[in-house]
Every structure is written in structure tokens, then in C-alpha cells.
Amino acid sequence: MRGDDDVSTEGSEGRWFTKPRYRRRARVTKVTPVTTTGTVRVGFEVVDDTPFDYLPGQFVGIEHLFEGSGYRRSPYCILSSPTGERAFELLVRVVAAGPLSVYLGEASVGDEVAFRGPTGRSMVPRDDDDDHELELFATGTGVSPFLSLARHLRAVGSTRRLRLWWGLRSEDDICLTDELDGLAAASPHFRYAISLSRPSPEWTGLRGRITEAAPPGLDTLGDRHFYLVGNGAMIAEMALALSDVGVNEKFIYREPYFDASHDPDPTTVAAIRERFVAADVHSSYARSGGGPFDPGRILAAGRTRKESLSVSDLFESLPGFLDHREGRKDGPEA
């Protein structure tokens, strides 16, 4: 998620600065702990005279002066949905290594904060794509823009189908289920599932990381758009696996909150790729039994998808390409 030039990703606070740069002002209206593991919900009302309008997926940048150290800045995706009011909410994970998150988690009602925005890309899909279901993948506080999006689409009467896959560590990290359950009960177009990577023995829901739990639950891929928000490792691995099995890159939306430059391990991506059960899209990968190497098939896959071939495509096709050039054929020797 891009903020201004000082901040690259949400959850990764900006460097120390000696001068203020954020001119907008908002007053804290509530600070509500929602988990025992450090997640808080913070409400604000905008108190400056500048218009305040936003769409789901956009964010604000928060700035605070730490005495003796300087200013700290970080962007946060907006949790609330647009209502026309001059107010917004954030979902903040308080971590000791992030002074700004600690400040927000300990803020008092009535405190004023400096901010910029809203800015960033909207997640609201185009009307001409309303036949595509949205598969929403979130880790941690990456669920924020998806709640905003789901509430907004319901408010405007959209019939687009949405399914949220939310990855957390343990039961202690689960929150916002009253709202999620309310959305699911009020709309036949919204579903959600939580998967825990470190569940207790009593947990009866999905287990494992999202990259493990979600692929077996996707019966089709070609009629869907994929939004990936949160952990940069999850995003890089899932995006590459989706591309490898044949999903067009333009249908994969990415917003890393941290670890944005993660370099996915080919073995990990291959394992994710093999978990997909859908067979309605095609790629350069042979699903069963391999088959003779066809360099034209590799190039055609890239042209069909209107994108450059992934590193995994090229890596896996290299042995066959070398065999082809040397005149060897697949199968036993005559």
C-alpha cells in the first residue's frame, strides 16, 4: 500500500523526521480493544475544514511527534465504509516495535492527530465486471478494507458475490465476527471463512495458512477476481500460484502491508499451486502425466494471458526446452 514518499507499506512505519508534514486534523472518538493480542479499533472525527470523502480500499496517513525523537508516520487502511459523514475508523495492531501503533492504541478520547488523505486506490469494482465473484484474501488487519468494501456494496444495492478468506494465528486473534456474521445474514452475496495457522485442538474451522486453506475451496477460477491484502509473503506466493495455474494478472489485486519485497520460494509456490482443484483455466503446467514438451504451448499461454511469463513458468519449462533443442524426445528410446 503506497502512502507518500516517506512510507512504503502499512505496518511499516516511516522514518524519523524533524518537521511536521501532515496538515489535516482528526479527533479521537473511541479506542476499543477487540482482541487480547493487541488489536484495537480507533474512531476519529475530522475537525479541519477540508472535504473528507473516500472509497473502500483507500487509506489515511497518521503522523505523531515523539518527544526527543521526531515525527513518525504510517498509512492505515480505512475500516469504516463511506457514509458521507466526516468520520472514519482504523483497525490497528499494536506492536512494541511500532511506536505509532502504540500511540494509537493508548490514545484518549478527545486527542487530536495529524493525518493526510484519504488517498490510494479504490477497491470498488467496475459495473461492467459485475459477473465476476470477488475472492478476498486477508491476513491480520488486512481485513479492514474488505469490511469497508462489503458494507459499501451492500449499501448501494450491489448483487456482486464476495467471499472473504481471513488468515489469523489463533482464536485469540479473532475479532469483528459480529459484523461479519451480520453481513452474511443480511446478504446472500457475502460469505467468509477464518483459517488459523496455530489453532487450539478445539478449533473446528479451517486450519493452516490462507495459501493452504483457500485453494481447495475454489471450484472455479476464471470467473473471479482476487484481492490479496496483508502479509507480503502471502500475497507474493498466492499471486504467483494463481498466475501459474492460469489466472490473468490483471484480475489479481495486491496490497502488501509489510514484507512487500518478499521473494517467493519456488517450492512453496509449487505446493500452493498443487492445492488448487479448479480446472476451468489453463496454463503452461501439465496437471497430470506431463506430456511432450511444446515450446509453442509455453509462448501461447503467455500471449493468451496477455502478460509476461512468470519465473515459475520459465523455470519449469527449461529442462524441456533444452531437450527440444538437442533433438531428444520424451518417452523411452526406440
Buried (B, 14 or more C-beta within 10 A) or exposed (E): BBBBEBBBBBBBBBEEBEEEBBEBBBBBBEBEEBBEBBBBBBBBBBEBEEEBEBBBBBBBBBBBBEEEEEBBBBBBBBBBBBEEEBBBBBBBBBEEEBBBBBBBBEBEEEBEBBBBBBBBBBBBBEEEEEEBBBBBBBBBBBBBBBBBBBBBBBEEEBEBBBBBBBBBBBBBBBBBEEEBEEBBEEBEBBBBBBBBBEBEEEBEEBEBBBBBBBBEBBEEBBEBBBBBBBBBBBBBBBBBBBBBBBBBBEBBBBBBBBBBEBEBEEEBBBBBBEBBEBEEBBBBBBEEEEEEBBEEBBEEBBEEBEEEBBBBBBEBBEEBEEBBEEEEEEEEEE
